[in-house]
Amino acid sequence: MASAVIDSCLGQAGPLLGPLHFRKSQAVRRGTIRGTVAVARPAGVSLKGSSKAGASAASTRSQGVTRALSPAMVELETASLQISQTPEWKTLEDHVTEIERLHLRDLLRDAARSELLFHEHNKIISDFSRQRVTQKTIELLVNLADRAKLRKKIDAMFNGEKINLTEDRAVLHVALRSPRDKEIYTDGADVVPEVWQVLDKIKDFTDKVRDGTWLGATGQPLTDVVAIGIGGSFLGPLFVHTAMRTEQTAAEQARGRNLRFLANVDPVDVARALNGLKPETTLVVVVSKTFTTAETMLNARTVRTWLTAELGKEAVSKHMVAVSTNLKLVKEFGIDPENAFAFWDWVGGRYSVCSAVGMLPLSLQYGFDIMEQFLMGAHNVDEHFRTAPFEDNIPVMLGLTGVWNTTFLGYPSLAILPYTQALSKLAPHIQQVSMESNGKGVSLDGSKLSFEAGEIDFGEPGTNGQHSFYQLIHQGRVVPCEFIGIVKSQQSVYLKGEVVSNHDELMCNFFAQADALATGKTPVELRAGNVPDSLIPHKTFTGNRPSTSILLPELTAYTVGQILSLYENRIAVQGFIWGINSFDQWGVELGKVLAAKVRSEMNMCRTQDRKVGPSDGFNHSTTKLLNRYLEGKARLLYPEPEDVFPCDLIDADHCRPPSSYV
Ligand SMILES: O=P(O)(O)OC[C@H]1O[C@H](O)[C@H](O)[C@@H](O)[C@@H]1O
């Protein structure tokens, strides 16, 4: 059956049958394509020393153990084999020259085109008219999406297929926001009841903490929460918290409560997170999918010491709870499994904000009922994404225009520009979701991509960004932008006598910037404005710089959930088109392995007769730099000259105690 699927897929290839047949035979030879398939592991992935929970399983696979793929997955993997060799891709490449002849200044005069590129779903408006596209571009992008089997890939994700091939996992964060009465299966089991079991437990626990039924060790209410976690166990919750803080209903619910995050292992971050807090009133939530992440575990131990130094060891059971997929390690750490909130390996860290990772700390702060609205908003856009035709599907359109800009027009970046301070942590969150998901160099089957996937995301709320990096995006490099505006501000400030409120002023810029980028300012216009000739080149704006505008009615828990889903699904679309695995992150492992090596060197440096040199496996540069650090540390630890130990033996000079002590 699988080979029939492959043949039918290849059969559409037309003039490109050659390369695709080559791919096919190569894949068949490697054993990646057959009825039940043996999958080659991605080349060059070293899993040894990985601290992630899935690593041991993955490492057995890397040692040559193969596994079976369902026919559906065979089909999807096949559809991802070098999408750049398909006629649909080539047609888009050819289409670039047509688009290069057009200027957005002229395209925007076409009202019919603008109407076509204007979409609305449940009061979310998206306007793609300032993208460098015509109706034909959209048709060609949709053809590419069909060739990439986008619909089937979306269905496979929602149906719990193990589309994360390198970790053999389903990708079901959408199940985290599913209504109770839905059924979503993976590995033959419906996951929705488990999701709701944990959500019910979160509601129960957070209600008790908030109403004072659950008290601290000294009988005081726990009004302050410190959530310790990093990466996906931090950025999503921080984004949502920042978005909710000034929303009226949420702010009322949070009155008298504090939520802080501790992410960086930097002691400065520890000091800032704990500054002014009292152990008696503090609840610590340790958030880690794996419960092995070095930074989080060290911070958790540090904060546990801070708590127990004042309250005694028994206080841990009242003051520390955990969110993890690894309940065994939670228990070993000393947190009662009763006080642990589970999630599952089918939730990627960066996609985990709708699990207990976000729901627990955020419900402690705002109450479960408000956070349930957040889940409902995300689910609403998930359903739109799953069911709407591609041309009217906002996440799909965002993803397709993203692929168009990045891959075909050659603009590798995306600026995320919300015109509300409440979304100031959206860009940092999306940076992880997008860049960790799509920053890949090989396609699903492990073959090297012939184009660059991924997008460099950054951003800052308007208007602040305008006074910072907008110069570059107006007159320097072309950086596609996504402007996000809100109709009803979370805070209405109307000064008596002023027609334009603060919010109106903010939104004037939301509209103006997108048009300034698109239309620019020509030398003719400048001359008409009496600009001297010498300044004309400096004051010219070339325009033709693409952007999308998204307008939301208001910023509530519900619409924050919608925004999350728009971006998560947009990023999935891009990965599905590029034919990569957006759901693994092997690229973060190597640095961790090397850090572990440095850590063991530092530990050994505590002994006085320590001999460190290049033979320990570091190159000359690292050895020298590391030894400078150790030398500085030695001065701090061993202030007396005789206490200074020779930890730097690259050359004889460094063996001596620092000269200032001699
Ligand atoms: O939640 P944890 O297991 O502690 O992982 C925290 C983070 O670790 C790594 O950096 C991964 O690349 C991230 O995806 C993950 O979110």
The ligand as a Gaussian input file, in Angstrom:
#p B3LYP/6-31G(d) Opt

LIG

0 1
 O       10.955000      21.714000      30.633000
 P       12.369000      21.269000      30.638000
 O       12.499000      19.784000      30.455000
 O       13.097000      21.747000      31.862000
 O       13.072000      21.898000      29.383000
 C       13.285000      23.258000      29.231000
 C       13.810000      23.548000      27.854000
 O       14.984000      22.776000      27.678000
 C       15.636000      22.869000      26.428000
 O       16.263000      24.088000      26.270000
 C       14.708000      22.630000      25.276000
 O       15.348000      22.978000      24.090000
 C       13.448000      23.430000      25.411000
 O       12.547000      23.045000      24.413000
 C       12.829000      23.193000      26.766000
 O       11.663000      23.941000      26.858000

